[in-house]
């Protein structure tokens, strides 16, 4: 909605940049873009931020320390309407060599991010009262498994369980088990692995069309 604000977590990776453009194409005019690090000058992420601002979109590039104040400063006529958790980190390892550092890294980028958002909602619940949806980008690794991605699959599965329980924060709480997206991103360079098990990478148009249909359907899960 043009009179809402939308929080995108994992906003500055390859997939996050596509989602920024998609939100604006859907009519969003106020974006809170959250990442572990802010975009560096001259990068694709920084250039896209400048382009969105030139289009008249209200854009805030944020890290976690900046997010509470950004929420408090949202104007009353642009409340937070949607949250997309698209953050994630891969660290492929065979089960017998999974180490504590990799375990923490992968869990923190999925489950840890969700816990940070939940803590923020608990601390300042008023900012979340007008949500239309919460959307989690999960992975087929949670449902079917994927070589070397036991921890990643488990982290996504934990988030999906929360969606199945429903939410008292947003009318629509949805997790989508995405297959690989074509082009750059976490699945980049893994085409042969996916082809070996019969998976064809999703192109942006078909993936984003599917995303739009799932949101319009309005069914949590």
C-alpha positions in Angstrom: 0.0 0.0 0.0 1.4 3.5 -0.8 0.3 4.7 2.6 2.3 2.0 4.4 5.9 1.3 5.3 7.7 -2.0 4.7 10.6 -3.6 6.6 12.9 -5.8 4.5 15.5 -7.8 6.4 18.4 -9.0 4.4 17.9 -6.0 2.1 21.3 -5.6 0.6 22.1 -9.0 -0.8 21.3 -10.1 -4.4 17.8 -11.3 -3.4 17.1 -8.3 -1.2 17.9 -5.9 -4.1 15.3 -7.7 -6.2 12.7 -7.5 -3.4 13.3 -3.8 -3.0 12.4 -3.2 -6.6 9.4 -5.5 -6.4 8.0 -3.7 -3.3 8.2 -0.4 -5.2 6.7 -2.0 -8.3 3.8 -3.1 -6.0 3.2 0.5 -4.9 5.3 0.8 -1.7 6.6 4.3 -1.1 8.3 3.9 2.2 11.0 1.2 2.8 13.0 0.3 5.9 16.0 -1.7 4.5 17.9 -3.7 7.1 21.2 -5.5 6.8 24.1 -6.6 8.8 26.2 -3.8 7.2 25.2 -0.6 5.4 25.9 -0.4 1.6 29.3 0.9 0.7 29.6 3.9 -1.7 29.7 2.8 -5.3 28.2 -0.7 -4.8 25.2 -1.9 -6.6 23.2 -1.7 -3.3 24.2 2.0 -2.8 23.4 2.9 -6.4 19.9 1.3 -6.2 19.2 3.2 -3.0 20.0 6.4 -4.8 17.8 5.4 -7.7 14.8 4.7 -5.5 15.3 8.0 -3.7 15.3 9.8 -7.1 12.0 8.1 -7.8 10.5 9.7 -4.7 10.6 6.6 -2.5 11.3 7.2 1.2 14.2 4.8 1.9 16.1 4.2 5.1 19.2 2.0 5.0 19.6 0.5 8.5 21.5 -1.8 10.7 20.1 -3.4 13.8 21.2 -0.5 16.1 19.3 2.0 13.9 16.1 0.1 13.6 14.3 1.0 16.8 14.6 4.7 16.2 13.6 4.3 12.6 10.4 2.6 13.7 9.7 5.3 16.3 10.2 8.0 13.6 7.7 6.5 11.1 5.0 9.1 10.3 1.5 8.3 11.4 0.2 8.2 7.9 2.8 5.6 6.9 2.7 2.9 9.6 4.5 -0.4 9.3 2.3 -2.6 7.1 4.6 -5.5 6.2 7.8 -7.4 7.2 9.8 -9.6 5.0 12.6 -11.7 6.5 14.8 -12.6 3.6 18.1 -12.8 5.4 20.2 -15.9 5.4 23.7 -17.4 5.3 24.9 -20.6 3.8 27.9 -22.6 5.1 27.7 -26.0 3.5 29.4 -28.7 5.5 29.1 -32.4 5.9 27.4 -33.4 9.1 30.5 -34.9 10.7 32.5 -31.7 10.2 29.9 -29.1 11.3 31.7 -26.7 13.7 30.4 -24.4 16.4 31.3 -21.2 14.5 29.5 -22.3 11.3 26.5 -23.5 13.3 26.2 -20.1 15.1 26.6 -18.2 11.8 23.9 -20.0 9.9 21.4 -20.1 12.8 21.9 -16.4 13.7 21.1 -15.3 10.1 17.7 -17.1 10.2 16.5 -18.0 13.7 18.5 -15.3 15.4 17.0 -12.6 13.1 13.5 -13.8 13.9 14.3 -13.7 17.6 15.6 -10.1 17.3 12.4 -9.0 15.6 10.3 -10.8 18.2 12.2 -9.0 21.0 11.7 -5.6 19.3 8.0 -6.3 19.0 7.8 -7.1 22.7 9.7 -3.9 23.7 7.7 -1.6 21.4 4.5 -3.3 20.4 2.7 -0.1 19.1 4.8 0.0 16.0 3.6 -3.4 14.9 -0.2 -3.0 15.4 -1.1 -2.3 11.8 0.8 -5.1 10.1 -0.9 -6.7 7.1 1.6 -9.5 6.7 4.8 -11.1 7.9 6.7 -13.1 5.2 9.6 -15.4 5.8 11.8 -16.6 2.9 12.5 -20.2 3.8 14.1 -22.9 1.6 13.3 -26.3 0.2 16.3 -27.4 2.3 13.9 -27.4 5.2 11.5 -29.8 3.5 13.5 -32.0 1.3 17.0 -31.5 2.6 20.0 -30.4 0.6 23.6 -31.8 0.6 25.7 -29.9 3.2 22.8 -27.8 4.4 21.6 -29.6 7.5 21.9 -26.5 9.7 20.4 -24.2 7.1 17.4 -26.5 6.7 16.9 -26.8 10.5 17.0 -23.0 10.9 14.4 -22.5 8.2 12.3 -25.3 9.6 12.2 -23.6 13.0 10.9 -20.4 11.4 8.2 -22.3 9.5 6.9 -23.9 12.7 6.2 -20.4 14.0 4.1 -19.6 10.9 2.1 -22.8 11.3 1.1 -21.6 14.8 -0.2 -18.3 13.4 0.5 -14.9 14.8 -1.3 -12.4 17.0 0.7 -9.6 15.3 -0.2 -9.9 11.6 -3.3 -11.3 9.9 -1.1 -13.1 7.4 2.0 -15.0 8.5 3.6 -17.0 5.7 6.8 -19.0 5.1 7.7 -19.9 1.5 10.0 -22.8 0.8 11.8 -21.4 -2.2 13.9 -23.4 -4.5 17.0 -21.8 -6.1 16.6 -18.4 -7.8 18.5 -17.9 -11.1 21.3 -15.5 -11.2 23.3 -14.1 -8.3 22.5 -15.0 -4.7 23.1 -17.8 -2.3 22.4 -20.5 -4.9 24.7 -18.9 -7.5 27.1 -21.5 -9.0 25.2 -24.5 -7.8 23.2 -25.1 -11.0 24.7 -28.6 -11.5 23.8 -29.7 -8.0 20.2 -28.6 -8.5 19.9 -30.1 -12.0 21.1 -33.4 -10.7 18.0 -33.6 -8.5 15.6 -32.2 -11.1 15.4 -28.6 -9.8 15.3 -25.7 -12.3 16.3 -22.3 -10.9 13.5 -19.8 -10.7 13.7 -16.7 -12.8 12.7 -13.4 -11.1 9.4 -13.0 -13.0 8.0 -16.4 -12.1 9.2 -16.3 -8.5 7.8 -12.8 -7.9 4.5 -13.6 -9.6 4.2 -16.6 -7.3 5.0 -14.4 -4.3 2.3 -11.9 -5.3 -0.3 -14.7 -5.7 0.5 -16.2 -2.3 0.1 -12.8 -0.6 -3.2 -12.2 -2.4 -4.5 -15.6 -1.4 -4.1 -14.4 2.2 -3.6 -17.8 3.8 -1.1 -18.2 6.7 1.2 -21.2 7.0 
